[in-house]
Amino acid sequence: MTNSDNAQAPEQPPTPSPEIRPMEPNKRIIRANGVDLCVQTFGDRADPPILLIMGGASSMDWWEDGFCERLMAGSRFVIRYDHRDTGRSVSYEPGAAPYSLRDLAEDAVGLLDAFGLESASIAHVRTTKTLGDRRDGARDRILVGTYTQHGRRLYTPPPRRAVF
């Protein structure tokens, strides 16, 4: 059989980060959904987990340490991470990202699997609700500054009780 024009080019490997930075406490790289994601945890793994997802190509650091520590003090195992192409997670050549929003949702599920968690509370900011819908392993969802598919902001009623 001969090579044809219909043959698909092999997927390009991710570009390694040009700078090496020391990891902060409780930060590590975890392989989830076939990619390397930078993850930081707070608290005891035996506590009920909450997965914090920051949208809009923002680093996990937008979830401030003090906020994560307050959740931890409220007996929560807190997991925050950098999406692909963000922070210390896998990155690709600009404009050549070989992934979709569905893949980002699969990454979140892959992180839960990597920690051996069947479910977790999921809090996400500025993401579509697709990231919380991939697997109904969400104990509950906390949507912050989330927009609909058509760019209209969803109404978020005031909380009825404090989370921490």
Secondary structure, DSSP 8 states (H G I E B T S, - for coil): ----TT--------B--SS-----TTEEEEEETTEEEEEEEES-TTS-EEEEEE-TT--GGGS-HHHHHHHHHTT-EEEEE--TTSTTS-B--TT-----HHHHHHHHHHHHHHTT-S-EEEEEESS-THHHHSSTTEEEEEEES-B-TTS-B------SS---
